Amino acid sequence: MVMFYRVMTGILLLLTTGVSVALADDTGLSVSLDANESPPYWSQTMVKDGMCGEILHAASEAAGLVSHVQYKPLTRMIEDDTNNDLGNPEFYMGNQDFAAVIPVCVYHVGLFYYQPNHKNKLAFTSIEDLKGYKVGILKGTLVDQSYFERAGVKFEESYSQASLFKKLQKGRIDLVIEIDLVGMKIINRLFPDSHNDFVESIIPGSDMPIAILISSGYPDAKRIGSLYRKGMKKIKASGLYVQILESYYGAGQVPDELMSDLERHEAVYNYDEQE
């Protein structure tokens, strides 16, 4: 099961972004963020920079910060190991020390299938359950395909996420591996009248945090991290946090495990507040 989870998490690199922070004048702190285009989590074409962008701006306002997001290529984010980062902490903490890590959301990897193409509901708890199925995946992800192939899983790659879900609906492939909210948005856009025919099975243990990481070498780093953390607490207490999530997932459609997973990641990365 552990290996099953690990090979799935390669997709999560798509969500990594970078952040650089600068002190503003004496009216407060101004935070300049370098982000990678990865809708609906971060996007310069969406209102307030997408879902995580809305969370970021709301927490910033609650904490008296001003955050500005600039979009840059992902490769530049990965190559720069001296800046403050925004994304999955696991991709950065091995090469850099951070004074604060503040989770703002959690996402999961899901297996999507089209129910009318299957007589029974599908369930997956290990890679063994995928034997005999043809799995669609976005080309260029870091999933270890050889591991799946040795287990008898057949892959079909595509450069287009939309193409994968169209093939899924037509029965040309059986499953699509995709980040949960991304898959839901694609399905709702492509199949507005039949989106309920698509079923998602979240892979157990695939939850990963999207976090603000403040470099330990940055001036006033701990204060900045503390302010972001306080801002997150305020918007969760006021109900604004869930309101933002529901504007993307739908009213009452936020995954049950999201909040508990977020709290668990917050506890893991709360080391700067405990010092």
C-alpha positions, -999 to 999 in steps of 0.1 A, spaced: 0 0 0 29 23 8 44 18 -26 10 23 -42 8 57 -26 43 67 -34 41 60 -71 9 81 -73 24 112 -57 46 120 -87 16 138 -102 17 162 -73 47 180 -86 23 198 -109 13 219 -79 47 231 -68 53 268 -69 78 293 -55 75 324 -34 98 354 -27 90 377 1 101 413 7 96 437 35 73 466 27 75 501 41 65 508 77 28 502 71 34 464 72 47 434 53 43 429 16 47 394 2 56 388 -34 48 353 -46 62 335 -76 36 309 -87 34 282 -114 1 280 -134 -18 250 -120 -56 256 -121 -78 255 -102 -54 258 -73 -33 286 -87 -41 305 -119 -36 340 -132 -68 336 -153 -90 330 -123 -105 353 -97 -79 360 -69 -55 335 -84 -76 304 -80 -87 284 -49 -54 284 -30 -49 320 -42 -82 330 -26 -72 313 6 -38 330 6 -53 365 0 -80 360 26 -54 348 52 -31 377 42 -58 403 47 -68 388 81 -32 390 92 -25 425 79 -3 412 50 -5 421 13 3 392 -10 12 396 -47 13 366 -71 36 365 -102 36 335 -124 68 318 -137 78 285 -153 79 256 -129 115 247 -138 126 281 -125 107 274 -92 125 241 -88 159 253 -97 158 282 -71 166 267 -37 171 300 -19 137 315 -21 105 311 -1 83 284 -17 46 277 -20 37 241 -27 43 205 -15 69 207 14 84 173 5 97 187 -28 117 215 -10 126 205 25 153 180 14 174 209 -1 165 239 20 159 249 56 126 267 64 117 289 93 80 282 89 58 259 69 21 269 69 -3 244 51 -32 262 34 -50 233 18 -48 196 10 -53 177 -22 -56 140 -30 -49 117 -60 -79 100 -73 -89 72 -97 -118 82 -120 -140 59 -139 -172 61 -160 -199 41 -142 -221 32 -173 -191 13 -187 -190 -10 -157 -216 -33 -143 -205 -30 -107 -190 -3 -86 -152 -4 -87 -130 -3 -55 -93 1 -52 -71 -5 -21 -39 -17 -37 -21 -19 -70 -33 -55 -73 -69 -41 -78 -58 -24 -110 -48 -55 -128 -66 -59 -161 -76 -23 -163 -63 2 -189 -52 34 -171 -50 68 -186 -24 93 -173 -11 127 -183 22 124 -202 52 138 -184 42 130 -148 67 113 -126 46 82 -119 67 51 -120 49 33 -148 73 3 -148 60 -5 -113 24 -6 -127 34 -25 -158 51 -53 -138 18 -57 -119 -1 -61 -152 -15 -26 -155 -17 -11 -190 -11 26 -195 -22 51 -221 -6 85 -220 -19 118 -233 -7 153 -234 -42 165 -228 -63 160 -197 -95 166 -216 -85 139 -241 -81 114 -213 -116 120 -199 -131 118 -233 -115 84 -238 -127 74 -204 -163 82 -213 -161 64 -246 -147 33 -229 -113 34 -246 -96 34 -212 -110 22 -179 -95 46 -154 -78 80 -152 -53 90 -125 -57 127 -117 -57 151 -88 -92 151 -73 -103 187 -78 -86 190 -112 -105 159 -124 -138 171 -111 -134 205 -128 -125 188 -162 -155 165 -160 -180 193 -151 -167 213 -180 -167 185 -206 -198 166 -195 -222 191 -178 -252 169 -184 -236 136 -173 -210 145 -148 -227 123 -122 -219 93 -142 -182 97 -134 -170 82 -101 -139 92 -82 -121 68 -58 -96 88 -36 -65 68 -31 -60 62 6 -30 80 21 -25 102 -10 -33 134 8 -6 161 4 -4 196 17 -1 228 -3 19 251 20 37 284 23 73 278 31 94 307 45 131 303 41 151 303 73 175 328 58 149 354 50 147 385 72 119 384 97 110 349 85 94 337 117 73 368 121 60 364 85 52 327 91 35 335 124 13 361 107 3 337 79 -6 311 105 -27 335 125 -45 346 93 -53 310 85 -68 305 120 -89 336 116 -105 327 83 -112 291 95 -129 304 126 -150 329 107 -162 302 82 -146 320 52 -122 291 46 -150 266 41 -169 291 20 -139 294 -4 -136 256 -6 -173 252 -14 -171 278 -42 -148 253 -60 -160 219 -48 -197 229 -45 -219 234 -15 -216 204 8 -192 187 -16 -159 194 2 -143 159 8 -150 148 44 -113 140 50 -100 174 38 -103 193 71 -89 164 92 -60 159 68 -53 196 69 -52 196 107 -29 167 107 -4 184 83 -7 216 104 4 197 135 33 181 116 46 215 104 39 235 136 75 232 148 83 269 144 55 279 168 67 253 194 102 268 197 
